[in-house]
């Protein structure tokens, strides 16, 4: 079959588009099984989707939806495909979480639930051979006018999935500067996560599994991009990078054997590696690490089942710094039943550890998470199944949920102050100047405006201002709230 895979265009975003690793993996898998595939990333394509569809003439259209920012354009693509008489498959975490709404609203004919490679191949095979789609695991569709979900498809052994075929896209589009790299690219080494955090749908999406790709697959992808596109850096987008010390050392050893000189970064779990491990990784190119703290309060860490301690947080940040590695941390504010005292414990820990970047997210209830199930059970929150409500939700930025003990305005002030701190900070390079991160953000914004065309200049500028002005407002015009949470300490490091 001829399969056209779309990455929708997001609502204007100041960040450069990420390489769509998920859709490229699916496309490569389908190609290896004899299907003719094409990938259309609407972040770059100016052609209307109906023209793209008419040009390729697919038998089926697949749409990847990994962020709410892509929702509106995903609908545009689907409407164009349906007008052309093509069946539409949606996949990704958003459709997996909201499959009933997506189907009953008529956005898609089929939903791939969970990882897409095997699900979509089996669905295409069933459609091609006329086999009953009810027998295809890991999908949902309308049956007698109601959403019907088949049995869960077991997750894949990542050794059975192929090395990504980057000829299906133009890698140059996704290479950009980051940290100490001028030509950085995103790749991945694993899927899933070992944690069971109550706020995260990852355990449901990956069926509580953690799997690692063969190191050789990753090295071959880096080798290809290094030799053909001159990349000098890689950011591994895994939820939790190699948790196995043996695999970590094998990866570093293979980089050295291949004489691949790159810098790289990843997301790690606090307490996973020692000072000696970080020194070893630094010697093999590790330059930045993202650590998910989520809270600095001991009781809240237990409540959300993070599985780490405050001391492990302190130690992990400290040993990273000692090894010369840039530390980035993420945390969440506004948990259900979080008290002002618990929130202050988190902030005080952040003031103490002084990570290079501290990214603040506002708690958002999402489907298939323990914390949301508990809220609904108590009658404290009801997830809307309205398509319009779902499309308005921006996880970590806007949430209809309201914390009982902490005003929403306080949460916005805290988030904005931390974002302003990042925006006005120096870059990680010792030779950089103040506001270099701000300068780079402005350059990225302007490049995105140019990417979407001059016709979109005014709406792009408006949306950029709509993102920036609230942050500036909340970070500067609530001195009482800033004093309440001692946020002036952010300016001292």
C-alpha positions in Angstrom: 0.0 0.0 0.0 0.9 3.6 -0.4 1.1 5.3 3.0 1.3 9.1 3.6 2.3 10.1 7.1 1.7 13.6 8.2 3.3 15.6 11.1 0.8 18.4 11.6 1.8 22.0 11.9 1.6 23.3 15.5 0.0 26.5 16.6 2.8 28.9 16.2 5.7 28.1 18.5 8.9 30.0 19.2 10.8 26.7 19.4 12.4 25.1 16.3 10.5 21.9 15.1 11.9 18.7 16.6 12.7 15.8 14.3 9.6 13.5 14.3 11.3 10.4 15.5 8.1 8.5 16.1 6.6 9.0 12.6 10.0 8.3 11.0 10.3 5.1 12.9 6.8 4.0 11.8 7.6 5.0 8.2 10.8 3.1 8.2 9.1 0.0 9.6 6.4 0.1 7.0 9.0 0.6 4.2 10.9 -2.4 5.4 7.7 -4.4 5.2 7.2 -3.5 1.5 4.9 -0.5 1.7 5.6 2.7 -0.3 5.8 5.6 2.2 6.2 9.3 2.3 6.5 11.7 5.3 5.1 15.2 5.1 6.1 17.5 7.9 3.7 20.5 7.8 6.1 22.6 10.0 7.9 23.1 6.7 5.5 22.2 3.9 3.7 25.2 2.6 1.6 23.1 0.2 -2.0 22.6 1.2 -2.6 19.0 2.5 -5.1 18.3 -0.3 -2.4 18.9 -2.9 0.1 16.8 -1.0 -2.4 14.0 -0.9 -3.3 14.4 -4.6 0.4 14.4 -5.5 1.3 11.2 -3.6 -2.0 9.5 -4.1 -1.9 7.3 -0.9 -4.2 4.4 0.0 -4.2 5.5 3.6 -3.3 8.7 5.5 -1.6 8.6 9.0 -1.4 11.6 11.3 0.9 11.9 14.3 -0.5 13.9 17.2 2.0 14.2 20.0 1.0 17.7 21.3 -2.2 19.6 21.8 -0.6 22.4 19.7 -1.0 20.1 16.7 -4.7 19.4 17.1 -6.1 22.0 14.9 -3.9 21.3 11.9 -4.4 17.5 12.4 -8.1 18.2 11.8 -7.3 20.2 8.6 -5.2 17.2 7.3 -7.9 14.7 8.2 -10.6 16.7 6.4 -8.5 16.9 3.3 -7.9 13.2 3.4 -11.5 12.3 3.9 -12.5 14.7 1.1 -10.2 12.7 -1.1 -11.8 9.5 0.1 -8.8 8.2 2.0 -9.1 6.4 5.4 -7.4 8.3 8.2 -5.4 6.9 11.1 -4.4 9.1 14.1 -1.6 8.0 16.4 0.4 9.3 19.4 -0.2 10.0 23.0 -3.0 12.5 22.5 -5.3 10.2 20.4 -4.4 7.2 22.6 -5.6 9.2 25.7 -8.7 10.6 24.0 -9.6 8.0 21.4 -13.3 8.1 22.1 -13.6 11.8 21.6 -11.4 11.8 18.4 -13.5 9.0 16.9 -16.9 10.3 17.8 -16.0 13.8 16.6 -15.2 12.2 13.2 -11.5 13.3 13.2 -10.2 9.9 12.3 -11.4 6.5 11.1 -8.9 4.6 13.2 -6.8 5.3 16.3 -3.5 3.6 17.0 -3.3 3.2 20.8 0.2 3.1 22.2 3.3 2.6 20.0 2.5 2.8 16.4 4.9 0.6 14.4 3.3 -2.8 14.9 -0.3 -1.5 15.3 -0.3 0.4 12.0 1.4 -2.3 10.0 -1.1 -4.8 11.2 -4.0 -2.4 10.5 -2.8 -1.8 7.0 -2.4 -5.5 6.4 -5.9 -6.1 7.5 -7.3 -3.4 5.3 -5.2 -4.7 2.4 -6.3 -8.3 2.7 -9.9 -7.7 3.9 -9.3 -9.3 7.3 -11.5 -8.2 10.2 -10.1 -5.0 11.8 -11.5 -6.2 15.1 -8.7 -8.8 15.2 -6.0 -6.1 15.0 -4.6 -5.4 18.4 -3.9 -1.9 19.7 -6.5 0.1 17.6 -9.8 1.8 18.1 -12.6 2.6 15.6 -16.3 3.2 15.5 -18.5 0.1 15.7 -22.2 0.6 15.6 -21.7 4.3 16.1 -19.6 3.9 19.3 -15.9 3.8 19.9 -14.6 0.3 20.1 -11.1 -0.6 21.4 -9.4 -3.9 20.6 -7.1 -5.8 22.8 -3.8 -4.2 23.8 -0.9 -4.8 21.5 2.2 -6.0 23.4 5.0 -3.5 23.2 7.8 -4.2 20.7 11.2 -5.5 21.4 13.2 -2.5 20.2 15.8 -4.8 18.5 13.0 -5.7 16.1 12.4 -2.1 15.1 14.7 -0.8 12.4 17.4 1.8 12.4 15.7 5.0 11.3 15.9 5.8 7.6 16.7 9.5 7.5 16.4 9.6 3.7 12.6 9.9 4.4 13.2 13.5 5.6 15.7 16.3 5.2 17.7 16.1 8.5 19.1 19.6 7.8 15.7 21.0 8.7 15.9 19.6 12.2 19.5 20.5 13.0 19.9 23.6 15.1 22.1 25.1 17.8 21.7 24.0 21.4 23.9 24.4 24.5 27.5 24.0 23.3 26.5 22.6 19.9 26.0 24.4 16.6 24.5 21.4 14.8 22.5 19.3 17.3 20.0 16.6 16.4 17.5 14.6 18.5 17.7 10.8 18.7 16.5 8.1 21.1 18.0 5.1 22.9 15.1 3.7 24.8 11.3 3.8 25.3 9.3 3.9 28.5 10.4 4.7 32.0 11.0 2.8 35.2 9.0 5.2 37.4 5.4 5.0 38.3 4.7 8.7 38.8 1.0 9.3 39.5 0.7 12.3 37.3 2.2 10.7 34.1 0.5 8.6 31.4 3.8 7.1 30.4 3.1 3.9 32.4 -0.1 3.4 30.5 1.2 4.3 27.1 4.3 2.0 27.4 2.4 -0.6 29.5 4.8 -0.2 32.5 7.8 -1.3 30.5 11.2 0.1 29.9 13.2 -1.1 26.8 16.5 -0.2 25.4 17.5 -0.2 21.7 20.7 -2.1 20.8 23.6 0.4 21.2 24.8 -0.4 17.7 21.5 0.9 16.2 22.1 4.3 18.0 25.7 4.4 16.9 24.8 3.7 13.3 22.3 6.6 13.3 24.8 9.0 14.8 27.5 7.8 12.4 25.2 8.5 9.4 24.3 12.0 10.6 27.8 12.7 11.7 29.3 11.7 8.3 26.6 13.1 6.0 25.2 16.2 7.9 28.1 17.2 10.1 26.2 17.1 13.4 28.2 18.0 16.4 25.7 17.2 19.1 22.8 14.8 20.0 20.0 15.3 22.5 18.5 12.0 23.5 14.8 12.4 23.9 14.2 9.3 26.0 12.0 9.7 29.0 14.8 8.1 30.9 18.2 7.5 29.2 20.0 4.2 29.6 19.3 3.0 33.1 21.8 0.2 32.8 25.4 1.1 33.6 26.6 -1.6 31.2 24.8 -0.1 28.3 25.9 3.4 29.2 29.6 2.4 29.2 29.1 0.4 26.0 27.6 3.5 24.3 30.5 5.7 25.4 33.1 3.1 24.4 31.5 2.8 20.9 31.6 6.5 20.4 35.3 6.4 21.2 35.9 3.4 18.9 34.1 5.1 16.0 36.0 8.3 16.6 32.8 10.3 16.7 33.5 13.6 18.3 30.2 15.0 19.5 28.6 16.6 22.6 25.4 15.1 23.9 22.8 15.4 26.6 19.9 13.3 28.0 17.2 13.0 30.6 18.1 11.0 33.7 16.6 9.8 37.0 18.1 11.3 40.1 20.3 8.9 42.0 20.9 6.6 39.0 24.6 7.4 38.4 27.5 8.1 40.6 30.1 10.9 40.5 32.5 8.5 38.8 29.9 7.7 36.2 29.3 11.3 35.4 33.0 12.0 35.1 33.2 9.0 32.7 30.3 10.3 30.6 31.7 13.8 30.6 35.0 12.4 29.2 32.9 10.9 26.4 30.9 14.0 25.5 28.1 14.4 28.0 27.6 18.1 28.5 24.0 18.6 29.8 21.5 16.6 31.8 17.8 17.0 32.5 16.7 15.7 35.9 13.0 15.4 36.8 12.6 16.6 40.4 8.9 17.3 40.2 8.8 18.4 43.9 11.3 19.2 46.6 8.9 18.2 49.5 9.7 14.7 51.0 6.0 13.9 51.6 4.9 15.0 48.1 7.7 12.9 46.6 6.1 9.9 48.3 2.5 10.9 47.3 3.3 11.2 43.6 5.4 7.9 43.8 8.5 9.5 42.3 10.7 6.9 44.0 13.5 9.4 44.8 14.5 11.4 47.9 15.4 15.0 48.4 19.0 13.9 49.3 19.2 12.1 45.9 18.2 15.3 44.2 20.8 17.3 46.0 23.5 14.7 45.3 22.7 14.2 41.6 22.8 18.0 40.9 26.0 18.3 42.9 27.9 15.5 41.2 26.8 16.8 37.7 28.1 20.2 38.5 31.3 18.8 39.9 31.9 16.9 36.6 31.3 20.1 34.6 27.9 19.0 33.3 25.1 21.6 32.8 22.1 20.8 35.0 18.5 21.3 34.0 15.7 20.3 36.3 11.9 20.1 35.9 9.4 20.6 38.6 5.6 20.8 39.0 3.5 23.2 41.0 -0.2 23.0 42.0 -0.6 19.3 42.8 -3.9 18.2 44.4 -3.7 18.9 48.1 -0.3 20.6 47.8 0.0 23.1 50.6 1.9 26.4 50.5 4.4 25.0 52.9 5.1 22.0 50.5 5.4 24.3 47.6 7.9 26.5 49.5 10.0 23.4 50.3 10.2 22.8 46.5 11.2 26.4 45.8 13.7 26.5 48.7 15.4 23.3 47.3 15.7 24.9 43.9 17.2 28.1 45.4 19.7 25.8 47.2 20.8 23.5 44.4 21.0 26.4 41.8 20.6 24.3 38.6 21.5 26.1 35.4 17.9 25.9 34.2 14.8 25.2 36.3 11.7 24.5 34.3 8.4 25.0 36.0 5.2 23.2 34.9 1.7 23.7 36.3 0.0 20.5 37.2 -2.5 19.3 34.6 -4.8 16.2 35.0 -4.5 14.0 32.0 -6.2 10.6 31.2 -4.8 7.3 32.1 -2.9 8.6 35.2 -3.3 7.5 38.8 -3.7 11.0 40.1 -6.5 11.9 37.7 -8.3 8.6 38.4 -8.1 9.4 42.1 -9.4 13.0 41.6 -12.4 11.7 39.6 -13.1 9.0 42.2 -13.3 11.7 44.9 -15.5 13.8 42.7 -12.9 16.7 42.7 -12.4 16.8 39.0 -14.1 15.5 35.8 -12.1 15.1 32.6 -14.0 16.7 29.8 -14.8 14.6 26.8 -15.6 17.7 24.8 -13.4 18.1 21.7 -13.3 21.9 22.1 -12.2 21.6 25.8 -9.5 19.1 24.9 -8.1 21.3 22.1 -7.8 24.2 24.5 -5.8 22.3 27.1 -2.0 22.9 27.0 -0.4 20.5 29.4 1.9 22.3 31.9 0.8 25.7 30.6 -2.9 25.9 30.9 -5.1 23.7 33.0 -8.8 23.9 34.0 -7.9 22.3 37.3 -7.5 24.5 40.4 -5.4 23.5 43.3 -7.3 23.7 46.6 -4.8 25.5 48.7 -2.7 27.6 46.3 -4.2 30.3 44.2 -3.8 29.9 40.4 -2.4 33.4 40.2 0.5 32.3 42.5 1.3 29.3 40.3 1.4 31.6 37.2 3.7 34.0 39.0 6.1 31.2 40.1 6.1 29.7 36.6 6.7 33.1 34.9 9.5 34.0 37.3 11.4 30.8 36.5 10.8 31.2 32.8 12.0 34.8 33.0 15.1 33.6 34.8 15.9 31.2 32.0 15.1 33.9 29.3 17.5 36.4 30.8 20.3 34.1 31.9 23.6 33.6 30.3 24.1 30.6 28.0 26.0 27.7 29.4 29.2 28.8 27.7 31.6 30.7 29.8 32.4 33.1 27.0 28.7 33.9 26.4 27.1 37.3 27.1 24.1 38.1 29.2 20.7 37.6 27.5 22.3 35.1 25.0 19.4 32.7 25.6 17.0 35.5 25.0 18.8 36.5 21.8 18.7 32.9 20.5 15.0 32.7 21.3 14.3 35.8 19.3 16.3 34.4 16.4 14.3 31.1 16.6 11.1 33.1 16.7 12.0 35.1 13.6 13.1 32.0 11.8 9.8 30.4 12.5 7.9 33.4 11.3 9.9 33.2 8.0 9.3 29.4 7.8 5.5 29.9 7.9 5.6 32.6 5.3 5.1 36.4 5.1 1.3 35.8 5.0 1.5 34.6 8.6 3.7 37.4 9.8 0.9 39.3 11.7 -0.7 36.3 13.4 2.8 34.9 14.2 3.8 38.2 15.8 0.5 38.3 17.7 0.9 34.7 19.0 4.5 35.4 20.0 3.4 38.4 22.0 0.5 36.4 23.5 3.1 33.9 24.8 5.6 36.4 26.0 3.5 39.2 27.5 1.8 37.1 30.2 5.2 35.8 31.3 6.6 39.3 31.5 3.4 40.5 33.3 3.3 37.8 36.0 7.1 37.9 36.5 7.1 41.7 37.2 3.8 43.0 38.5 3.1 40.8 41.5 5.8 41.9 44.0 3.7 40.6 47.0 3.5 37.1 45.6 7.2 37.2 44.8 8.0 38.2 48.3 5.6 35.5 49.7 7.6 32.7 47.9 11.0 34.5 48.2 11.3 34.5 44.4 13.8 37.3 44.5 16.4 34.6 45.3 16.3 33.6 41.6 18.3 36.7 40.7 21.1 35.7 43.1 22.5 32.9 40.9 
